[in-house]
Amino acid sequence: MSRAQLTSTVEQNTGGAVAPFLAGKNKVINGDFGIWARGTSFTPTASIGFYTADRWACNRDGSGATVTVSQQSFTPGAAPVTGYEAPYFFRFNQSVAGSGGTYNQIVQKIENVQTLAGQTITVSYWMRISSGTASIANYIQQSFGSGGSSDVYTNTSSATITTSWQRISFTVTLPSLSGKTIGTGSFLGLGFILPINIIQTIDIWGVQLEAGPVATPFTTASGTLQGELSLCQRYYYRSSVQRFGIGYATSSGNVNILVPCPVSMRVPPTSIDQTNLGLYDGVNTLSISSVGFGYANLNLQEIACGTSSAVTLRPYILYGSSAYLGFSAEL
């Protein structure tokens, strides 16, 4: 592979040594939108932190808009970068404009506000719109977490997108953390500022945030599919197997089930989402009236399942057909 394929134009001209495909260079997780643990189509409400593709949330307000976020498949050979055959891209479709909107954003929170603080960084991504043109801007948010200093925002100039895939990039210097107090759950946020109160379909792929003054060739945060999945599961884990875990009855109306996580989560998970779960003791099946944490840990969750009928003190399996069980430890 030639140097021209490996480096930016500036680096080619200066002869500087780079490692453009080094794992960890890109601080954005799931920048190629390859992981969609929660599903492949969503209707984000007017709210903050509605998660879609792994690590990516929608923030928006206003009323009356119809918004769909979905996984879209590239036609083989049609990905925007020759030689990188990405399977999927991210689509934001606003089919009804709505009114009263003041913000319309796609956001990723990168763990730890100390990430690249005080350094020059470059953000790059590919984007297109289904018709016409649109003005897109970005922001960087330094959030110091609970008990920390006030958030600091660094805004960028806008760029015009068209109906063709194009790579957009911007370079900024992140403010220093001198004099700041860092609390719990700090992060570096990357936000896309989309037009408000209009009908639009916007596609995004290949998001990268890296140290340095130039955009180097895109790579995922880990460099591997399994690595990217593991990084995502640190923040959200969903299982859709038919047998989720085994446990025991603790009283006549409660069964505790132990469910392992494949990787250590960022913090003990704070919420559960699930559907179509039931209990089975080898003979009888029981419906579940409530699901919560008996005990939350980084690696093993004890799920307290309330039942509407009496249970006996024996082992139980948490199971379900077309069921899932998810844990969130998002920032």
Secondary structure, 3 states (H helix, E strand, C coil): CCHHHHCCHHHHHHCCCCCCCCCCCCCCCCCCCCCCCCCCEECCCCCCCEECCCCCEEEECCECCEEEEEEEECCCCCCCCCCCCCCEEEEEEEEECCECCCCEEEEEEEECCCCCCCCEEEEEEEEEECCCCEEEEEEEEEECCECCCCCEEEECCCEEECCCCEEEEEEEECCCCCCCCCCECCEEEEEEECCCCCCEEEEEEEEEEEECCCCCCCCCCCCCHHHHHHHHHCCEEEECCCEEEEEEEEECCEEEEEEECCCCCCCCCCEEEEECCEEECCCCEEEEEEEEEEECCCCEEEEEEEECCCCCCCEEEEECCCCEEEEECCC
